[in-house]
Amino acid sequence: MTFEMYLLLIGVPLAFGLWAQFRVSSAFSQYKQIPVASGVTGAEAAQRILADAGIRDVEVVPIDGMLGDHYDPGSKRLCLSTDVYQGDSIAAVGIAAHECGHALQHQKNYGPLNLRMQIVPATQFASQILPFVIIGGFFFHMTGLINVGIACYAVLMVFQLITLPVEFDASARAKVILQQMGIVRPGEEAAGVDAVLNAAALTYVAAFVAALGNLIYLLMARRDDR
């Protein structure tokens, strides 16, 4: 395999992923400094959105770390990082509303979310064994392990592909709900929410591109070893 092909399949997705992470960090840093006129915190926004949707069995809890916000459908917990939970910024309410979007998907039995939940165990297993598979396959040239690596990356690629509509839909719901409920105002506040959530969406695209690039790379490596 040529260096150019390696750069295209591995280097470019890696650079794209780093750029996407930079975009998210920059957008969050910018808009966490700007409070919403409503004065609502991320936790309050989440609680209002859930209550308005009639969702009363989801707990909103704070967690440590930055940008680790997520909705856990298994335990029905909406976990918000400290800056989001306590903050009354554009970024805070935008991210909180996005995570509420997943709770709304769960409530409405949204197909892609259900599919992602079903594939999570296989994805976790693939992620855990992949480092050992790659080391064994490339350093010791064990073709059988390369085949296992291909299977692992296929699982990860499918998971990331399913994740795209789940995340895009959650963001679309958040953007509409925040304005409908008067948590953010049209104009600068709404544009700020768009900027934060659109930047976050790039990270999911980058993850899919990286998984696809690695899968193609391993397929070509197996072919070259024959």
matplotlib code that plots the C-alpha trace (Angstrom):
import matplotlib.pyplot as plt

x = [0.0, 1.3, 2.0, -0.5, -3.2, -2.3, -2.5, -5.9, -7.5, -5.9, -4.3, -7.1, -9.8, -7.5, -7.0, -10.7, -11.4, -9.0, -10.4, -14.0, -12.9, -11.3, -14.6, -16.6, -14.2, -14.1, -17.9, -18.5, -15.8, -17.3, -21.0, -20.6, -19.6, -22.9, -25.9, -29.4, -31.8, -34.2, -31.6, -32.4, -29.6, -28.9, -30.4, -33.6, -33.9, -33.7, -36.2, -38.6, -38.3, -38.8, -41.8, -43.4, -43.1, -44.7, -41.4, -41.3, -39.1, -35.8, -33.5, -31.3, -27.9, -24.6, -21.4, -17.7, -15.7, -16.1, -18.5, -19.3, -23.0, -25.2, -28.5, -28.4, -31.6, -30.9, -31.0, -33.0, -30.6, -29.8, -26.2, -24.9, -21.4, -20.9, -20.7, -23.9, -25.8, -25.1, -24.5, -27.1, -25.3, -26.3, -24.0, -25.4, -29.0, -28.2, -26.4, -28.9, -31.7, -29.8, -29.6, -33.3, -33.8, -32.5, -35.0, -37.8, -36.6, -36.7, -40.2, -41.4, -39.7, -37.5, -36.2, -32.5, -32.1, -33.6, -31.2, -28.2, -29.2, -29.3, -25.9, -24.1, -23.0, -21.3, -19.7, -18.3, -16.9, -15.3, -13.8, -12.3, -10.6, -9.6, -6.2, -5.0, -6.3, -4.4, -1.2, -1.3, -2.3, 0.2, 3.2, 3.0, 1.4, -1.4, -3.9, -6.6, -6.4, -6.6, -9.9, -11.1, -10.0, -12.0, -15.1, -14.5, -14.2, -17.3, -19.3, -17.9, -18.7, -22.3, -22.6, -21.3, -23.5, -26.6, -25.4, -25.6, -29.4, -29.8, -27.6, -28.9, -32.5, -31.8, -30.2, -33.1, -35.5, -33.5, -33.3, -37.0, -38.0, -35.7, -37.4, -40.9, -40.5, -38.8, -35.6, -33.6, -34.5, -34.5, -31.4, -28.1, -29.1, -30.7, -27.6, -25.3, -27.2, -27.0, -23.2, -22.6, -24.8, -23.6, -20.0, -20.8, -22.4, -19.1, -17.5, -20.0, -19.3, -15.6, -16.0, -17.9, -15.2, -12.5, -14.2, -14.8, -11.2, -9.8, -12.1, -11.0, -7.3, -7.6, -9.3, -6.5, -3.9, -5.4, -5.4, -1.7, -0.8, -2.1]
y = [0.0, 3.4, 6.2, 8.4, 5.8, 5.6, 9.3, 9.4, 6.7, 7.3, 10.8, 12.8, 11.4, 11.9, 15.6, 16.0, 14.6, 17.0, 19.9, 18.9, 18.7, 22.1, 23.5, 22.1, 23.4, 26.8, 27.1, 26.0, 28.3, 31.3, 30.7, 29.6, 33.2, 34.6, 34.1, 33.7, 36.5, 34.1, 33.3, 29.6, 27.1, 24.0, 21.9, 24.0, 24.0, 20.2, 19.8, 22.2, 20.4, 17.0, 18.2, 19.8, 16.5, 14.6, 12.8, 12.3, 9.2, 10.8, 12.1, 15.2, 14.8, 16.7, 14.8, 15.8, 16.6, 18.8, 18.0, 14.5, 15.3, 12.3, 10.7, 7.1, 5.3, 2.3, 4.1, 7.0, 9.6, 12.8, 13.6, 17.1, 18.4, 21.0, 24.0, 22.8, 21.8, 25.1, 27.5, 29.8, 30.3, 29.8, 26.8, 25.3, 25.4, 24.2, 21.2, 20.4, 20.6, 18.4, 15.7, 16.1, 15.4, 11.9, 11.5, 12.6, 10.1, 7.4, 8.4, 8.3, 5.0, 6.6, 3.8, 4.8, 5.3, 1.9, 0.4, 2.1, 0.8, -2.7, -2.5, -0.9, -4.3, -5.4, -2.0, -2.0, -5.5, -4.5, -1.4, -3.4, -6.0, -3.8, -2.6, -6.2, -7.2, -4.4, -5.0, -8.8, -8.3, -5.7, -6.4, -10.2, -10.3, -12.6, -12.5, -14.1, -11.1, -8.7, -10.3, -9.8, -6.2, -5.8, -7.2, -4.8, -1.8, -2.9, -2.9, 0.5, 2.0, 0.7, 2.2, 5.6, 5.5, 4.9, 7.6, 10.3, 10.5, 10.1, 13.1, 15.3, 14.6, 15.4, 18.7, 19.6, 19.0, 21.1, 24.1, 24.2, 23.5, 26.1, 28.9, 27.5, 27.5, 30.9, 29.6, 31.3, 34.3, 34.4, 36.1, 36.0, 33.4, 31.0, 31.5, 30.6, 27.4, 26.5, 27.1, 24.9, 22.0, 22.2, 22.0, 19.0, 17.3, 17.4, 15.2, 12.4, 12.8, 12.7, 9.5, 7.8, 8.9, 7.6, 4.2, 3.9, 4.9, 2.3, -0.4, 0.3, 0.4, -3.0, -4.5, -3.3, -4.5, -8.0, -8.0, -6.9, -9.7, -12.4]
z = [0.0, -1.0, 1.5, -0.4, 0.2, 3.9, 4.2, 2.4, 4.5, 7.9, 7.9, 6.4, 8.7, 11.7, 10.7, 10.1, 13.5, 15.2, 13.3, 14.3, 18.0, 17.7, 16.2, 19.1, 21.7, 20.1, 19.7, 23.3, 24.7, 22.8, 23.6, 27.2, 27.9, 26.6, 28.9, 27.6, 28.3, 29.9, 32.6, 32.4, 33.3, 31.4, 34.2, 34.3, 30.5, 30.5, 33.3, 31.5, 28.2, 29.7, 31.8, 28.7, 26.8, 29.7, 30.5, 34.3, 34.6, 33.4, 36.0, 35.2, 37.0, 37.0, 36.0, 36.1, 33.0, 30.0, 27.1, 28.5, 28.3, 27.3, 27.7, 29.1, 27.8, 30.0, 33.3, 32.0, 33.2, 31.4, 32.4, 32.1, 32.6, 35.3, 32.9, 31.2, 34.3, 36.2, 33.3, 31.9, 28.6, 25.0, 24.9, 28.1, 27.1, 23.6, 24.7, 27.4, 24.9, 22.5, 25.2, 25.8, 22.2, 22.8, 25.7, 23.3, 20.7, 23.4, 24.4, 20.8, 20.0, 17.4, 15.1, 14.6, 18.4, 19.1, 16.5, 18.0, 21.5, 20.1, 18.6, 21.6, 23.2, 19.9, 19.5, 23.1, 22.5, 19.2, 20.8, 23.7, 21.6, 18.6, 20.1, 20.7, 17.2, 15.5, 17.3, 16.6, 13.0, 12.0, 14.2, 13.9, 10.5, 11.7, 8.8, 10.9, 13.4, 10.5, 9.5, 13.1, 12.9, 9.7, 11.5, 14.4, 12.2, 10.2, 13.5, 14.5, 11.0, 11.2, 14.7, 13.6, 10.5, 12.7, 15.1, 12.4, 12.1, 15.8, 16.6, 13.7, 14.7, 18.4, 17.4, 15.1, 17.9, 20.3, 18.0, 17.6, 21.2, 22.7, 20.6, 21.1, 24.8, 24.9, 26.4, 23.7, 21.5, 17.7, 16.4, 18.2, 20.8, 18.2, 15.9, 18.8, 19.6, 15.8, 15.9, 19.0, 17.8, 14.2, 15.4, 17.6, 14.6, 12.8, 15.4, 14.6, 10.9, 11.6, 13.7, 10.8, 8.2, 10.5, 11.0, 7.2, 6.4, 8.8, 7.4, 3.8, 4.9, 6.6, 3.6, 1.3, 3.8, 3.7, 0.0, -0.2, 2.3, 0.0]

ax = plt.figure().add_subplot(projection="3d")
ax.plot(x, y, z, "-o")
ax.set_aspect("equal")
plt.show()
